[in-house]
Amino acid sequence: MTSENDIKAEGDKPKVIRDTDDEARRLARTLVRGARYMALAVLDPETGFPSVSRVLTGTDIDGVPVILVSALASHTKALRADPRCSLLAGEPGKGDPLAHPRITVQCIAEPVSRETPQHERLRSRFLNRHPKAALYVDFGDFQFLRITPQTAALNAGFGRAYILPGSDLVIAEPADGEEWRQLEEKLSTMTAEAAAVAAHLGRHESPNWRFGGLDRSGFELICGDILLRHEFDEPAVSPEAVLNHISAFANTR
């Protein structure tokens, strides 16, 4: 049934873009922060044509996507010439690929200097998600780029299109400080709890589940090549609030 919200008072034309609600924002954040890799679109500096490649992705503590690039890659050269780019996240499942959620995020790429605490933080978070990247992360020609969202187009399925500002994908007050780093170390040892939370969220039971990245808006669970992002209803006010959230999940299997 078509509701009044689906029809815009512009003659009889259907409303193509829906009003963005909290459900759409949560799905958008989950798609971006829960992606192990994304398609990256850049502008070729020589021809001006769009060029697309696949990149491994992580996130910073404010939810901003992060990529690790080689200076030899064509997309790196393109971003040096023009930092404007787009990311596409969202994996198809069974049936029609277009029936599954996906999001395109227009971004600005910003390099991160190796000689900064930010680089060390990104290195740690990226390797936590992509351990095999340890083989090349410290090569001299590799560098982290923060890909800061400017605006996003979310397609949550047939007839469910939304436009979001980049700020909807960024954590305004990120969790930083020693107590949050200690929480990440503590979570790395809580494998039984990770397995219990994964089972609670409907994933297969396995002793290999572990906690991955953490921020005030949620956490990741990792099992081999599977990455599961869980978003909180509200940003966590403290590390203790995160532990309480996890304990509640683990105890309600």
Secondary structure by P-SEA (a helix, b strand, c coil): cccccccccccccccccccccaaaaaaaaaaaaaccbbbbbbcccccccbbbbbbbbbbcccccbbbbbbcccaaaaaaaacccbbbbbbbbcccccccbbbbbbbbbbbbbbcccaaaaaaaaaaaaaccccccccccccbbbbbbccccccccccccccccccccccccccccccaaaaaaaaaaaaaaaaaaaaaaaacccccccccccccccccbbbbcccbbbbbbcccccccaaaaaaaaaaaaaac
